[in-house]
Amino acid sequence: MPLDRREFLGGLAAVGAAVITPQIWVSAQDRNGSAAPPFRIDTHTHFSIPKLYDLAAARGVNQATLKDWTPQKMLQQMTEGAVATSILSVSDPGVHFGDNAAARALARECNEYAARVVKDHPGRFGFFAVLPLPDVDGALREAEYALDTLKADGIGVLSSYEGKYLGNPAFAPLMDELNRRRAVVYCHPFCAACGVQTTLTDAQNRGVEFVFDTTRTILSLLQTATVDRCPNISFIWSHGG
């Protein structure tokens, strides 16, 4: 029976992907060991729109694979990787570039685009909605619109915003609301140290600091007891931590 992406995402808190994947892999192959049909659900799939790509590139975030991103290109990659469904999300540096109003508009544009991709390709895509953080008021409004109107599969956040990790009291209203909604929250690292420690090499930035920001934000949620206060959030952590 094919996996439903919402059932899969909702169960991640109870069963690790490392346990699920080998079981699916075995059942997805026939006895002759021939190539399996698409069966994976990929929760780490980034997309972009031209406006966002240009803004990110202007600030030194160059992700060539996101330039001129299209669902068709993504579907080809999914076929090569036996991916049945990809859950789209916006990568670092997010959508906030210093102006709250502009960030809210850009988040809405990205989320509506992602929702159209999901609608146009039934079963092949889902999406984690991007929020205009660190604008918490804007994030609350966008989360409501994305989850209730666009039917997003969850919320996508970065590990930190302006040096504040997710357990910071500034984000408590958002965490409380996502807890009330029993939301899936996908977290992608943002290298807070990379922007201030100019002596770090690229290997230190991308190989150590970038992935370790996931660890920092997890510790932030633990230290502030956010996870105790918000036990209904199902977190997905990317880049190891």
Secondary structure, DSSP 8 states (H G I E B T S, - for coil): ----HHHHHHTTTTS-HHHHHHHHHHHHS-TT-----S-EEEEEEE---HHHHHHHHHTT---GGGTT--HHHHHHHHHHTTEEEEEEE--TT-S-SS-HHHHHHHHHHHHHHHHHHHHHSTTTEEEEEE--TT-HHHHHHHHHHHHHTS--SEEEEESEETTEETTSGGGHHHHHHHHHTT-EEEEE---TGGGT-TT--HHHIIIIIHHHHHHHHHHHHHHTTHHHH-TT-EEEE-S--
